[in-house]
Amino acid sequence: MVTNKKGKSHLRIVNNIMKTVNSLKCVLKKSYCWLFYLGLGFMVTGDFPRFPFGIEERKILFLAFSWPKLYIIFFSLSFLSYIFSNGLDINKIKKFRFLLTPLCFLFTSFLLSALFSSNLLLSLHAFILSTIVLLFLIFFAILLEDKNIASIAWTLISLSILFLALRVIFWRANESLSLGAYHVGNNSWLGKLQITWVLNFFAPFFLANTLGNKDKIFKIMNALVWLVSALAIITLYSRTGFLTLILTTTLIFVMNMGHFKKLLLSTSLFASVFLFSLLNNSFMKTQLFSSLINFYKDPGIKNRINIWKESFQMFTDHPITGIGFGTYDHIAYTQYLTQLDQFAGIKNTFFKNGWHAHNFMLHTLTETGLFGFFSWIYICYTIFLYIRIYTSHTVNKLKSSILVSLFFSFFILSSTENLLAVRVHESFRMNLTFWFLVLYALGSLTQENERLT
């Protein structure tokens, strides 16, 4: 009898534990999406301002929300919540499965470059960071299989980019538009180049979204965000950023001539505001445009040419596996004695702190050799082959034009910088942002094709 009572007691305890576990799983199933949205919002917008609304005191809440690693915490918690409640089933990834083989080649090239590196610790550190990025992207790929999550994510991204762009404009207006832009201190992206990259990556999405959707509110919202983003890019006075904006906008026009009138309506307001700014801003006329036309005389270009020559020498010295994945900002100083790192009159500012080849493809050749270079080419070829397969319908052409514009903007911007390189300011955030956009665009293209067929 006593044994029976003990058995019932144990059974009751087990049932209570199971109920608690099931309740916890239910909570986690609801929470991982919201944690993901929070991480995405903070990642894209560059976090919350440390001293918003004119507040000068150090408020703990604002300092916590402006912490540059907060988005990683949200993503990590979301990832763990998802695994605990659903497990990690890679087979759920269907839209992006075609990327598996090129990714295997890419990470094999990273690993080989690390193993043959002259600084194994730095290379392994870079490899681990790349692996973490890959794990997050696998998680993103699983979530983006759900079209509802993708839809909510884009609404959140739109608000985040609008918030970022408005902050840039207000910062620059307060700083004075008669001065060159270097840093925008009210966000974690901080550098004008980082902000220019992010706004240019998203701009084609917003512009194209004003065409193919029947929801008027959605179209107006995307048109507004595109316009504000374009104005923010102009206020940063980045020559490459401005050129990228013009070229990608033109590319969207060329690839979607059937929507010419709608595109003309979306861009005419921007053109009028831009011309007004140009005519009333002597700095833009004398500095921005004169240096664009006479770029070969610009000190920055001359300096980059010397950096490219030095980087190419590194590549020719180590042509197969490179100098070592993630070691550029060490090898350039210790083995090639670079004299080109001059920042605010201080030499060697970026030693093991993000110095790079100032060109993405050249940096890839330098660090990972021919093996890594052709692995990147293989990924790009696979994606463009995929785009070509899914461009038979007009709507698909609109979606594919976004992907083409995204890569086009990346290759223009990365011709003079490499903000994906290890230890460059916010490079981890930049890698996640760029590849999330690639996944989102690919998923959107696949989903549209499924709807049409």
C-alpha positions as CSV (number, residue, x, y, z in Angstrom):
1,M,0.0,0.0,0.0
2,V,2.8,2.3,0.9
3,T,4.6,1.4,-2.3
4,N,1.5,2.2,-4.3
5,K,1.3,5.7,-2.6
6,K,5.0,6.3,-3.4
7,G,4.5,5.2,-7.0
8,K,1.5,7.6,-7.4
9,S,3.6,10.4,-5.8
10,H,6.5,9.8,-8.2
11,L,4.1,9.7,-11.1
12,R,2.5,13.0,-10.0
13,I,6.0,14.6,-9.8
14,V,6.9,13.3,-13.3
15,N,3.6,14.6,-14.7
16,N,4.3,18.0,-13.1
17,I,7.8,18.1,-14.6
18,M,6.4,17.2,-18.0
19,K,3.7,19.9,-17.8
20,T,6.4,22.4,-16.8
21,V,8.6,21.3,-19.7
22,N,5.7,21.5,-22.2
23,S,4.7,24.9,-20.9
24,L,8.3,26.1,-21.2
25,K,8.5,24.8,-24.8
26,C,5.2,26.6,-25.6
27,V,6.7,29.9,-24.3
28,L,9.9,29.3,-26.2
29,K,8.0,28.6,-29.4
30,K,6.4,32.0,-29.1
31,S,9.5,33.8,-27.9
32,Y,12.1,32.8,-30.5
33,C,10.4,34.8,-33.3
34,W,10.2,38.0,-31.2
35,L,13.8,37.6,-30.1
36,F,14.8,37.2,-33.7
37,Y,12.9,40.3,-34.7
38,L,14.5,42.3,-31.9
39,G,18.0,41.1,-33.0
40,L,17.2,41.9,-36.6
41,G,16.0,45.4,-35.7
42,F,18.9,46.3,-33.5
43,M,21.4,44.8,-36.1
44,V,20.1,46.8,-39.0
45,T,19.4,50.1,-37.3
46,G,22.8,50.2,-35.6
47,D,21.3,50.0,-32.1
48,F,19.6,52.8,-30.1
49,P,21.3,56.2,-29.5
50,R,23.3,56.3,-26.3
51,F,22.0,59.8,-25.5
52,P,18.7,60.2,-27.4
53,F,16.3,63.2,-27.4
54,G,18.9,65.6,-26.1
55,I,19.5,63.7,-22.9
56,E,23.1,64.1,-21.7
57,E,23.0,62.0,-18.6
58,R,24.2,58.4,-18.6
59,K,20.9,56.5,-18.4
60,I,21.4,52.8,-17.8
61,L,18.4,51.8,-20.0
62,F,19.7,53.8,-23.0
63,L,23.3,52.5,-22.5
64,A,22.0,48.9,-22.4
65,F,20.0,49.4,-25.6
66,S,22.9,51.0,-27.3
67,W,25.3,48.2,-26.5
68,P,26.9,47.2,-29.9
69,K,26.6,43.4,-29.1
70,L,23.0,43.4,-28.0
71,Y,21.8,42.1,-31.4
72,I,24.1,39.1,-31.0
73,I,22.5,38.4,-27.6
74,F,19.0,38.5,-29.1
75,F,20.0,36.2,-32.0
76,S,21.7,33.8,-29.6
77,L,18.7,33.6,-27.3
78,S,16.4,33.2,-30.3
79,F,18.6,30.4,-31.7
80,L,18.7,28.6,-28.3
81,S,14.9,29.0,-27.8
82,Y,14.3,27.6,-31.3
83,I,16.6,24.5,-30.8
84,F,15.0,23.8,-27.4
85,S,11.5,24.0,-28.7
86,N,11.9,22.6,-32.2
87,G,15.3,21.0,-32.5
88,L,17.7,21.8,-35.3
89,D,16.6,20.1,-38.5
90,I,18.7,21.2,-41.5
91,N,16.2,19.4,-43.7
92,K,13.7,22.1,-43.1
93,I,15.9,24.3,-45.4
94,K,14.5,23.9,-48.9
95,K,14.8,27.2,-50.6
96,F,18.5,27.6,-50.0
97,R,19.7,24.0,-50.3
98,F,21.4,24.8,-53.6
99,L,24.0,26.9,-51.7
100,L,25.3,23.9,-49.7
101,T,28.0,22.7,-52.1
102,P,29.5,26.2,-52.8
103,L,29.5,26.9,-49.1
104,C,31.4,23.7,-48.4
105,F,34.0,24.7,-50.9
106,L,34.2,28.2,-49.4
107,F,34.7,27.0,-45.8
108,T,37.2,24.3,-47.0
109,S,39.3,27.2,-48.6
110,F,39.1,29.1,-45.3
111,L,40.2,26.1,-43.3
112,L,43.1,25.3,-45.7
113,S,44.2,28.9,-45.6
114,A,44.1,28.8,-41.8
115,L,46.1,25.6,-41.5
116,F,48.8,26.9,-43.8
117,S,48.8,30.3,-42.2
118,S,52.0,31.8,-40.7
119,N,49.8,33.0,-37.7
120,L,47.6,30.0,-36.9
121,L,45.9,31.6,-33.9
122,L,44.7,34.6,-35.8
123,S,43.5,32.4,-38.7
124,L,41.6,30.0,-36.4
125,H,40.0,33.0,-34.6
126,A,38.8,34.3,-38.0
127,F,37.6,30.8,-39.0
128,I,35.6,30.5,-35.7
129,L,34.0,33.9,-36.3
130,S,33.0,32.8,-39.9
131,T,31.6,29.6,-38.5
132,I,29.4,31.6,-36.1
133,V,28.2,33.7,-38.9
134,L,27.3,30.6,-40.9
135,L,25.4,29.1,-37.9
136,F,23.3,32.3,-37.6
137,L,22.7,32.2,-41.3
138,I,21.5,28.6,-41.1
139,F,19.1,29.7,-38.4
140,F,17.9,32.6,-40.6
141,A,17.4,30.3,-43.5
142,I,15.2,28.0,-41.4
143,L,13.1,31.0,-40.2
144,L,12.8,32.5,-43.7
145,E,11.2,29.3,-44.9
146,D,8.1,30.7,-43.1
147,K,6.6,33.5,-45.3
148,N,4.9,35.1,-42.3
149,I,8.2,35.5,-40.5
150,A,9.7,36.9,-43.7
151,S,6.9,39.4,-44.1
152,I,7.1,40.7,-40.5
153,A,10.9,40.8,-40.7
154,W,10.7,43.1,-43.7
155,T,8.2,45.5,-42.0
156,L,10.6,45.7,-39.1
157,I,13.6,46.2,-41.4
158,S,11.8,49.1,-43.1
159,L,11.2,50.9,-39.8
160,S,14.8,50.2,-38.8
161,I,16.3,51.6,-42.0
162,L,14.0,54.6,-41.8
163,F,15.2,55.2,-38.2
164,L,18.8,54.9,-39.2
165,A,18.5,57.2,-42.2
166,L,16.7,59.9,-40.3
167,R,19.3,59.8,-37.6
168,V,22.0,60.2,-40.2
169,I,20.2,63.2,-41.8
170,F,19.7,65.0,-38.4
171,W,23.3,64.3,-37.3
172,R,24.7,65.7,-40.6
173,A,22.3,68.7,-40.5
174,N,23.5,69.5,-36.9
175,E,27.1,68.8,-37.9
176,S,26.8,71.1,-40.9
177,L,26.4,70.0,-44.5
178,S,29.3,72.2,-45.5
179,L,31.7,69.8,-43.8
180,G,32.8,66.3,-45.0
181,A,31.3,63.4,-43.1
182,Y,33.5,60.9,-41.3
183,H,31.6,59.5,-38.3
184,V,27.9,59.6,-37.4
185,G,28.0,59.1,-33.7
186,N,24.4,58.2,-32.9
187,N,24.6,54.6,-34.1
188,S,26.9,51.6,-33.9
189,W,27.6,51.6,-37.6
190,L,29.4,54.9,-36.9
191,G,31.6,55.1,-40.0
192,K,30.1,56.8,-43.0
193,L,31.3,53.9,-45.2
194,Q,29.5,51.3,-43.1
195,I,26.3,53.4,-43.2
196,T,26.6,54.0,-46.9
197,W,27.0,50.2,-47.5
198,V,24.0,49.3,-45.4
199,L,21.7,52.0,-47.0
200,N,22.8,51.1,-50.5
201,F,22.2,47.4,-49.9
202,F,18.6,48.0,-48.9
203,A,17.8,50.7,-51.4
204,P,17.0,48.5,-54.4
205,F,14.6,46.4,-52.2
206,F,12.6,49.5,-51.2
207,L,12.6,50.9,-54.8
208,A,11.4,47.7,-56.3
209,N,8.8,47.1,-53.6
210,T,7.0,50.3,-54.8
211,L,6.2,48.5,-58.1
212,G,5.0,44.9,-57.7
213,N,2.8,45.0,-54.6
214,K,-0.9,45.9,-54.7
215,D,-1.0,47.1,-51.1
216,K,-0.8,50.9,-51.4
217,I,0.3,51.5,-47.8
218,F,3.1,49.0,-48.4
219,K,4.2,50.8,-51.6
220,I,4.0,54.2,-50.0
221,M,6.0,53.0,-47.0
222,N,8.8,51.5,-49.2
223,A,8.9,54.6,-51.4
224,L,9.3,56.8,-48.3
225,V,12.1,54.7,-46.8
226,W,13.9,54.6,-50.2
227,L,13.7,58.4,-50.5
228,V,14.9,59.1,-47.0
229,S,17.7,56.5,-47.4
230,A,18.8,58.1,-50.7
231,L,18.9,61.5,-49.0
232,A,20.9,60.1,-46.1
233,I,23.4,58.6,-48.6
234,I,23.9,62.0,-50.2
235,T,24.4,63.8,-46.9
236,L,27.3,61.4,-46.1
237,Y,29.2,62.7,-49.2
238,S,30.6,59.3,-50.0
239,R,31.6,59.3,-53.7
240,T,31.4,55.6,-54.1
241,G,28.1,55.5,-52.1
242,F,26.6,58.2,-54.3
243,L,27.7,56.5,-57.5
244,T,26.3,53.2,-56.3
245,L,22.9,54.7,-55.5
246,I,22.7,56.2,-59.0
247,L,23.9,53.0,-60.8
248,T,21.6,50.6,-58.9
249,T,18.6,52.9,-59.4
250,T,19.4,53.0,-63.1
251,L,19.7,49.2,-63.1
252,I,16.3,48.8,-61.5
253,F,14.9,51.1,-64.3
254,V,16.6,49.1,-67.1
255,M,15.5,45.7,-65.7
256,N,11.9,46.8,-65.2
257,M,11.0,49.0,-68.1
258,G,7.4,47.8,-67.9
259,H,7.1,49.9,-64.7
260,F,8.8,53.0,-66.1
261,K,6.1,55.4,-65.2
262,K,5.9,54.2,-61.6
263,L,9.7,54.3,-61.2
264,L,9.7,57.8,-62.7
265,L,7.2,59.0,-60.1
266,S,9.2,57.4,-57.3
267,T,12.5,59.0,-58.3
268,S,11.4,62.4,-59.6
269,L,10.9,63.8,-56.1
270,F,14.4,62.6,-55.1
271,A,15.9,64.1,-58.2
272,S,14.3,67.5,-57.5
273,V,15.5,67.5,-53.8
274,F,19.0,66.4,-54.9
275,L,19.3,69.2,-57.5
276,F,18.1,71.7,-55.0
277,S,20.7,70.5,-52.5
278,L,23.4,70.6,-55.2
279,L,22.7,74.1,-56.3
280,N,22.6,75.4,-52.7
281,N,25.7,73.5,-51.3
282,S,29.1,74.6,-52.5
283,F,30.8,71.7,-50.7
284,M,28.9,69.2,-52.9
285,K,29.8,71.0,-56.1
286,T,33.5,71.6,-55.3
287,Q,34.4,68.5,-53.3
288,L,32.1,65.7,-54.1
289,F,31.7,66.1,-57.9
290,S,35.1,67.5,-58.7
291,S,36.7,64.5,-57.0
292,L,34.4,62.1,-58.8
293,I,35.4,63.6,-62.2
294,N,39.1,63.9,-61.3
295,F,39.2,60.8,-59.2
296,Y,42.8,60.0,-60.4
297,K,44.0,63.1,-58.6
298,D,42.4,62.2,-55.3
299,P,44.8,61.3,-52.5
300,G,42.6,58.5,-51.3
301,I,42.7,56.8,-54.7
302,K,46.5,57.3,-54.9
303,N,46.9,55.7,-51.5
304,R,44.6,52.8,-52.5
305,I,46.6,52.1,-55.6
306,N,49.7,51.7,-53.4
307,I,47.7,49.4,-51.0
308,W,46.5,47.3,-54.0
309,K,50.1,46.9,-55.3
310,E,51.3,45.8,-51.9
311,S,48.3,43.4,-51.5
312,F,49.0,41.9,-55.0
313,Q,52.6,41.3,-53.9
314,M,51.3,39.4,-50.9
315,F,49.1,37.3,-53.3
316,T,52.0,36.5,-55.7
317,D,54.1,35.4,-52.7
318,H,51.4,33.0,-51.5
319,P,49.2,32.3,-54.6
320,I,47.5,29.0,-53.6
321,T,46.2,29.3,-50.0
322,G,47.2,32.9,-49.3
323,I,48.9,34.6,-46.4
324,G,46.4,33.1,-44.0
325,F,42.7,33.7,-43.5
326,G,42.1,36.7,-41.2
327,T,45.8,37.7,-41.0
328,Y,46.0,40.7,-43.4
329,D,46.1,43.3,-40.6
330,H,49.1,41.5,-39.1
331,I,51.1,40.3,-42.1
332,A,50.9,43.7,-43.8
333,Y,52.8,45.2,-40.9
334,T,55.2,42.5,-39.8
335,Q,56.3,41.1,-43.2
336,Y,55.6,43.9,-45.7
337,L,56.2,46.9,-43.5
338,T,53.2,48.9,-44.8
339,Q,53.7,52.6,-44.6
340,L,50.1,53.4,-45.8
341,D,48.2,53.2,-42.6
342,Q,47.9,56.9,-41.7
343,F,44.9,58.0,-39.6
344,A,44.6,61.4,-38.1
345,G,48.4,61.7,-38.3
346,I,49.0,58.5,-36.3
347,K,50.7,55.6,-38.0
348,N,49.8,51.9,-37.7
349,T,46.3,52.7,-36.2
350,F,44.8,49.6,-37.7
351,F,47.5,47.0,-36.8
352,K,45.5,43.9,-35.9
353,N,42.6,46.3,-35.8
354,G,41.0,45.9,-39.3
355,W,43.5,47.0,-41.8
356,H,42.5,45.5,-45.2
357,A,43.3,45.5,-48.9
358,H,40.6,48.1,-49.7
359,N,39.2,45.8,-52.3
360,F,37.1,42.7,-51.4
361,M,38.3,40.4,-54.2
362,L,41.9,41.4,-53.8
363,H,41.7,40.9,-50.1
364,T,40.2,37.4,-50.7
365,L,43.1,36.6,-53.1
366,T,45.6,37.9,-50.6
367,E,44.3,36.0,-47.5
368,T,43.0,32.8,-49.1
369,G,44.7,32.6,-52.4
370,L,43.3,31.2,-55.6
371,F,41.4,28.5,-53.8
372,G,39.4,31.0,-51.7
373,F,39.0,33.4,-54.7
374,F,37.4,30.7,-56.9
375,S,35.2,29.5,-54.1
376,W,33.7,33.0,-53.9
377,I,33.3,33.1,-57.7
378,Y,31.6,29.7,-57.4
379,I,29.0,31.0,-54.9
380,C,28.3,34.1,-57.1
381,Y,28.0,31.9,-60.2
382,T,25.6,29.5,-58.4
383,I,23.4,32.4,-57.2
384,F,23.3,34.1,-60.7
385,L,22.5,30.7,-62.3
386,Y,19.6,30.4,-59.9
387,I,18.4,33.9,-60.7
388,R,18.5,33.1,-64.4
389,I,16.3,30.0,-63.9
390,Y,13.6,32.0,-62.1
391,T,13.3,35.1,-64.4
392,S,10.7,33.8,-66.9
393,H,7.8,35.8,-65.4
394,T,7.5,39.6,-65.2
395,V,7.1,39.6,-61.4
396,N,10.1,37.2,-61.1
397,K,12.1,39.7,-63.2
398,L,11.3,42.4,-60.6
399,K,12.5,40.1,-57.8
400,S,15.6,39.0,-59.6
401,S,16.5,42.7,-60.4
402,I,16.7,43.2,-56.6
403,L,19.2,40.4,-56.2
404,V,21.2,41.6,-59.2
405,S,21.2,45.2,-57.8
406,L,22.3,43.9,-54.4
407,F,25.3,42.2,-55.8
408,F,26.0,45.0,-58.2
409,S,26.1,47.5,-55.3
410,F,28.3,45.2,-53.3
411,F,30.9,44.9,-56.0
412,I,31.0,48.6,-56.6
413,L,31.3,49.5,-52.9
414,S,33.8,46.7,-52.2
415,S,36.0,47.9,-55.1
416,T,37.6,50.5,-52.8
417,E,36.8,48.9,-49.3
418,N,36.4,45.6,-47.7
419,L,34.1,46.0,-44.7
420,L,33.5,42.2,-44.5
421,A,37.1,41.6,-43.4
422,V,37.8,40.4,-39.9
423,R,38.3,43.1,-37.2
424,V,37.1,45.9,-39.5
425,H,34.6,48.0,-37.5
426,E,31.3,46.2,-37.3
427,S,32.4,43.6,-39.9
428,F,30.5,40.8,-38.0
429,R,27.4,42.9,-38.2
430,M,28.0,43.7,-41.9
431,N,28.5,40.0,-42.8
432,L,25.3,39.0,-41.1
433,T,23.4,41.9,-42.7
434,F,24.6,41.3,-46.2
435,W,24.1,37.6,-46.2
436,F,20.7,37.9,-44.5
437,L,19.7,40.2,-47.4
438,V,20.9,37.6,-49.9
439,L,18.9,34.9,-48.2
440,Y,15.8,37.1,-48.0
441,A,16.0,38.0,-51.7
442,L,16.5,34.4,-52.7
443,G,13.6,33.3,-50.6
444,S,11.4,36.0,-52.0
445,L,12.2,35.0,-55.5
446,T,11.6,31.3,-54.8
447,Q,8.3,32.1,-53.0
448,E,7.1,34.2,-56.0
449,N,7.9,31.4,-58.4
450,E,6.0,28.9,-56.3
451,R,2.9,31.2,-56.2
452,L,3.0,31.6,-60.0
453,T,3.4,27.9,-60.7
